[in-house]
Amino acid sequence: MKMILSLIFHPFQFIGRSNLFTKITEFFNKKEWAMYLLTTLLTIVALFFIFIFPNL
């Protein structure tokens, strides 16, 4: 999951917002529940799109 976060926020490093990326990764490293919550939400969204739009 940390790798997915890195891929999502990687463009911000090129823009010059590496401070934002650092804050986000520190937040998820400190709070395990946030990582579980994010993983759960991404799973629910993925399942929603798989079952609502099965032909995509």
VMD Tcl script that draws the C-alpha trace (Angstrom):
set ca {
  {0.00 0.00 0.00}
  {2.89 2.33 0.70}
  {4.10 1.72 -2.84}
  {0.68 2.72 -4.22}
  {0.80 5.93 -2.19}
  {4.25 6.59 -3.55}
  {3.02 6.14 -7.13}
  {0.01 8.40 -6.54}
  {1.98 11.26 -5.00}
  {5.17 10.84 -7.06}
  {4.28 13.65 -9.53}
  {4.11 16.13 -6.63}
  {7.82 15.59 -6.05}
  {8.56 16.89 -9.54}
  {6.30 19.91 -9.05}
  {8.19 20.78 -5.91}
  {5.65 19.65 -3.34}
  {7.85 16.99 -1.80}
  {6.94 18.43 1.61}
  {3.33 17.34 1.01}
  {4.46 13.84 0.06}
  {6.62 13.66 3.18}
  {3.73 14.73 5.42}
  {1.38 12.17 3.88}
  {3.82 9.29 4.19}
  {4.68 10.26 7.78}
  {0.97 10.34 8.61}
  {0.41 6.84 7.26}
  {3.57 5.55 8.95}
  {2.46 6.86 12.36}
  {-1.15 5.71 12.22}
  {-1.74 2.11 11.21}
  {-5.51 2.53 11.29}
  {-5.28 5.13 8.50}
  {-3.50 2.64 6.24}
  {-6.16 0.01 6.96}
  {-8.91 2.54 6.31}
  {-7.35 3.62 3.02}
  {-6.90 0.00 1.95}
  {-10.50 -0.80 2.83}
  {-11.84 2.20 0.92}
  {-9.77 1.39 -2.17}
  {-10.98 -2.21 -2.04}
  {-14.61 -1.12 -1.77}
  {-14.22 1.28 -4.70}
  {-12.51 -1.41 -6.80}
  {-15.25 -3.94 -6.03}
  {-17.91 -1.33 -6.81}
  {-16.45 -0.71 -10.26}
  {-15.93 -4.43 -10.91}
  {-19.54 -5.30 -10.15}
  {-21.21 -2.18 -11.59}
  {-19.09 -2.03 -14.76}
  {-18.01 -5.64 -15.41}
  {-17.20 -5.06 -19.09}
  {-14.61 -2.31 -18.60}
}
mol new
graphics top color blue
foreach p $ca { graphics top sphere $p radius 0.5 }
foreach p [lrange $ca 0 end-1] q [lrange $ca 1 end] { graphics top cylinder $p $q radius 0.2 }
display resetview
